Amino acid sequence: PVLGVSPPPPALRPMEQVIVAMQDPDLGIKMKNQRLLITVIPHAMTGNDIVEWLMKKYSIMEEEALHVGDLLVRHGYIYPLKEPRNLVLRPDESPYRFQTPYFWSSQQWPASELDYAIYLTKKNIRKQGQLIDYEKENYNLLHKRINHTWDFVVMQAKEQLRASKQRRKADRIVLECQEQAYWLINRPPVECLTPRLSQRDRGKQSNTKCEHSSRMCPITHITKRTLVEHLKKALGRSRVKSSICLERYYSEQYFSHDPMMHGCPPSNPWITDDITHWALNTNTVSTPTKLRVERWSFRFMELLSDPLGRLKFMEYLEKEFSAENLCFWEACEDIRHGENSRIPQKVQEVYKQFLAPGASKWVNVDSKTMEKTLEGLRRPNRFVMDDAQMHIYFLMKKDSYPRYLKSDLYKNLLVKAIAPQETKRSVFPFMRRHRHSSPNPALVDELTAAPRGYGGCTVSLLQLYDSLPSFNCS
Amino acid sequence: MLEHLERMVLLAGERRQHECKTMLDALNRVTACYRHLVITLGSTSDSQNLREELRKTRKKAQELAAANRTKLTALLKDKSISKEDRSEYERLWVLFTSSMELLDVDMKRSLEIGQDFPLQVPTRHLIQTGMSGSTTTVAARAMSVQNMKYEADSNIDTADLKELEAEIAQVVQMMEEMEMKVQVAPWAVEAKQEAGAELKSTVSVVRLQGDNPKHTSCCCCFGSFSGGWEWWCACRDSSVLGRGCDRG
């Protein structure tokens, strides 16, 4: 720097400039001494002093001065000496002191977890384990979060305490107040925001706690409000159903069930003339195939649209004494897809069996749906049972279906299911088996019973004509 | 003969660990003292002496940092050490990097505040924070000397800043190199101390300089202004009006 020329004024933020202006030996605030028992600590001022100085310096009204002063306190440039947790500016004889630049709020130097941990550990030592609730909570949280460096936290805390022992008592007290003020700003108590409380407790407890903390620390109020707004916004966000997000999963799921992509075990009847595949998958087969049983677990609709699946599901529900749900669903399906003329009769039967009070197979439909259905019963149509059917469908889907998939019945089916081996394919996949033309059905009837079995007749036409007793073209 | 050799190796290992820990303790001590000094910057107890103390402490910190780094890097690169030893060195490494983290931030802050509050200006605008004593004993503790000797020029507050900038750059570079060369996963380290471990050895920390331990645990005993008020003791959380403080 050039001699004789003072460096340019520091580029401090506006609040900091106000604080610096307050330090002016002539035009700044007049400081008083704070007298403790035997210690005297200089540089204290009253709330009144601050307000009056602001009014004079900036030619503003008392209200505005109070507001500005309050801002200075809330941002940690000035801290109260009497009620440290009450970060407001009182325009009376309450004492305040300036905060040291190291502890000024700074976006560039946000309060770090490591420092907070060291502070709490120091406090823990000084108070011999008597930390306040929220500080204890934070201490434990930090112990978990930065556990890998906890030894350093303890080491550094002890050393910082030893270093401060080197200062005179007055300075030590000031230092402790400074640190406390800094952490009250940067880690304010947030008891109100604990979501752990149950609905009942929240009503009772939060009232008192909120009162307490609003009296003690107004900054918590602001934080709470922003939190509530944030949560409200979060509620409004749209959520996509997972079934839609997972649409890609659908094709992956069905890949091994697709005859085109994966073939049908044991072989595709249309190609090999072997109907085993169909035989294994009829509605009345006693042991279903593995693929089929697996498919039932993909979607509830898969289970319901397979008659065998429905049958097995019904067996399970009978054990659970909730078979009436499925019966009701099936009856409703029957109404939907059945003959028009029989609808009123069917509807009446369904009502008597499932919906009437005291019915033998009473199903649990909610009151709103029941009302609507009863209304519709007066003029029965194909779709009158739709709401009730939907209700029961979802009931089964959410309740019985997942349990069925976890049940022993289903698991046994999976274990016992047949997994037919793929028949060996011929070298040339396009080579067709010998086809024989089947005999004229008209002619076959007259003769002895045609040979059974699929795969073509073995009798040649010539032989046939020959065997005819009197077939002569005349 | 083999037993003797094994013992020698073990002892050498222990000695190495002990050396490391001693050096780390020293670095830790200097870091704490440096933090203490930086807090005083910009306040009315800021002075030329403080700036010199800062500079000397800083240099000492850098020496220790370099020494620690060299030693630990060499140890961690050594493939022949046992698994327990290695995990211990990794733990020491994490302690070392945490110390450097604090030092790095404090150095940068001291540059910033030092620039904002030069001492040789006509209108002093240092913040009246209530601190009045000197920090010479803190610095002496950092330097491990009986008394501090002040020999700097009167323009140290501005002259030192350039050096400080250069040193910060050095530290940053060193930390980057460290991260590249040494493969230690900090999160994998488990602390030896449990929560509240610091309370067990409270006695040694508190009873320094013959202070009354009870009194030091009370951090906020507020008394009257010269204008005359009530006594307030805010040691507990709610302010309680009491007839003076019963501590000391």
Interface residues (C-beta under 8 A of the other chain):
Chain A: P1 S6 P7 P10 A11 L12 I19 V20 Q23 D24 P25 M31 K32 N33 Q34 R35 L36 L37 I41 P42 H43 A44 T46 L81 K82 E83 P84 R85 E93 P95 R97 F98 Q99 T100 P101 Y102 F103 Q108 W109 S112 L114 D115 T121 N124 I125 R126 K127 Q128 G129 I132 Y139 N140 H143 N147 H148 T149 W150 D151 F152 V154 M155 Q156 A157 K158 E159 Q160 L161 R162 A163 S164 K165 Q166 R167 R168 A170 D171 R172 I173 V174 L175 E176 C177 Q178 Q180
Chain B: D25 N28 R29 T31 A32 C33 R35 H36 V38 I39 T40 L41 G42 S43 T44 S45 R91 V94 L95 S98 S99 E101 L102 V105 R109 E112 I113 Q115 D116 F117 P118 Q120 V121 P122 T123 R124 H125 L126 I127 Q128 T129 G130 M131 S132 G133 T135 T137 V138 A140 R141 N155 T158 P186 W187 A188 V189 E190 A191 K192 Q193 A195 G196 A197 E198 L199 S201 T202 V205 V206 L208 Q209 D211 T216 S217 C219 C220 C221 F222 G223 S224 F225 S226 G227 W229 W232 A234 D237 S239 G244 C245 G248
